[in-house]
């Protein structure tokens, strides 16, 4: 006997997928529930059955992002050299890119959505904790030498770049920055500039290795 399919769940998942695509393409403030239902080819009533308000769509997408981020940040424990760090930050930027509407419209979203305002505090704390773990791992491996009094400030600066890099890319080139064709170079530039904050503290071999890793993209800055 064939198992019973759960059509409402499939519809809810499809709604989120289409909503994420629209938010990423046009920015959350520019996407209405009417546009979402039209893109899906369903009635507004069907959309409201699953997500009675636009904020519920935003919150559901943010929950997905937060879960994926928490899982990814756990990989900070495995960073022991510059190449590991490059991969770690590149993967973080890939996840941010996947949910780039959150970062493109971050201040606007936080001002309108109390739940996001609260939860993004945890996101920042978790990012800061993970960056601190990365610094500790690089220090234990003797790839980085940094005074403990400087480490917190450097880690905070890395989190700022990590959080606002896509906003910078957007301001720099509003017509192309958030297009899929621009993603590869934008993410690599972001990873490089986060790690470039460690340049004064890296040993010579690690510094040269970072230059080699980023070399294909630096000409695009």
N, C-alpha and C positions, 0 to 999 in steps of 0.2 A: 504494500500500500504506500503510495506517494505521500510524503509529509506535507502538511498544510503550509502553504506559503503565507507570509505575513505582508500583505500588500501595503497596509498603512506604514509599516516600518520602511519599506522600499521607497515609498513616496516621500516620507520624511527625510530619508537620506538624499534622495534626488533633489529635494528642495534646497537642502544645505549645500550640495555641490554646485548647483546653478547659482545660488545666492553668493557663494564665495567667488565664483568666476565674475559675476557682475560687480560685486563690491571691489574686486581687484582691478577690474578694467576701468570702471568709471568713478570709483570712490564711493564710500558708503552714503554720504549726504546726497549724492546724485541718483541714488537707486531707490525707487519706491516699491512698495509691495505690489502695486498694480503692474509695474514693469516686471517684477519677478514672476508673478502669476502668468503674464503674457508670454514671457520667455519659456516658461514650463509648459504652456498650453493647457493650463488648468484654470478653474474659476477662482476668483478671490476668496470665495467661501471655502473652497477646498484648502487653499493655503492657510486661511485663518483657523481651520479645524486643527491643523498640525502646529501652527505657530500663530497664536492670536494677536501678536504685536511684533513690530519690527525689532524691538529690543530683544525679544526672545530668540530671533534668528541670530542677532549679534552675539548674544550670550552663549548660544549653542556652539557657534563657530569658535568663540573664545575658549570655551571649555575644551574643545578638541585641540586647539593650539596649546593650551596650558598643559594638558596631559602629555602631548608630544614633546613639549619643551622640558618638562620634568624628567622624562625618560632620557632625553638627549643630554641634559646637564649632568646626569650620573656618569657619563663618559669622561668627565673631567678627571676622574680618579686615574684614568689610563694614560694621561698625557705625561710623557717623560722626555720629549725632545721637541725641537722646533717643527719637525714634520708632523708629529702628532698634534701639536698646537694648531698648525695650519689647517689640518683636516678637521679638527674640532670646531674652529671658528667658521670655516667654510660651511660645515654642516649646519651650524647655527644660523648663518645667513640664508642657507637654502630653506630652512624652516620659516624664518622671518619672511622670505620672499613668497612662500606658499600662502602666507596669511598677511600679505603686505598691506592690505587695506587698514589693518589695525595700526600700522606704523605711519602710513601716509596720512591718516586722519586722527592720529592719536589724541592730540589735545582736544579736538572737537568731541571725540567719542567719550573721553573721560569727563568732560564738562556736562555731558548729557546723561551719562549712565553711571549711577552710583555703584553698581556692582563691579563694573569694569574698573572704576576708580580705586576701589578697595583691593581688587584682585591684582591689579597691575603693580601695587606695592609689593606683593609677594613675588611677582615676576622679577622685579628689580632686585629684591633681596636674594632670590635664588640665582640670578645671573651673577651678582656680586660674589656670592659664596663660591660658585663654580669657577669664576675667574681667579679668586684667591687660591683655590685648590690647584689650578693650572700653574700659577706662579710658584706655589710650594713644590709642585712636581718638577718644574724646570730648575728650581733652586737645588733640590736634592740631587738632581742629575748633573749639577754643576754647569748647566747651560746658561743660567742666570745668576748674577750676583747683585743683590739689591738689599739696601739697608731696610730693616723692618719698619723704620719710620717713614720710608717712602712708599712701601708696598701698597698700603691702603689707597693713597692718592693715585698711584698708577693704575690699580685695579678699578677704581671709580672712573678714571678717564677712559679705560678700555670699555667699561659698561656704557658710558655715554656715547662713544663712537658706535658701539654695537647697536644701541637703541635708536640712534638718530641718523645712521648712515644713509638709509634709503630716503629720508627727508632731504638730506644734502644732495643726493643724486637727483632727486626730483627738482629741487631748486636750480641745480646746475643745468639741467636739460629737461624742462617740463614736458616736451612733446615726445621724448623717446625713453626717458629714464626708467619708467615702469613697464615698458613693453617687453614681452617675453624674449625678443631677439637681443635685448640689452642685458639680460639677466646674468649670463656667464661672466662678462667683464665686470659688471657692477658688484657681484658677489665676491669675486677675486680681489677687486680693489678694496672692498670693505675688510676682508680678512687680512689683507696686507697692512692696511692702515691701523687696524686694531693691534696687530703684532708689532708694527713699527714703533709703537710707544715703548716697547721693550728694548729697542736698539741700543740705548746707552748702557744697558745692563747685560746684554748678551755677550758670551765669549766670541772670539773672532770666528771660529769655525761655524758656530750657530748663526752668526750674523751673515756670513757668506752664503750659508745654505738657505736662509730666508730670502736673500737677494735672488738666488737661483730659482726658488719656488715661485716668486712673484714676478720674475723677469719678463714673462710673456705678456703681462698686463700693465706694467708700470708706464709704458709709453702712452697708454690711454688716459693717464691722469691729467 
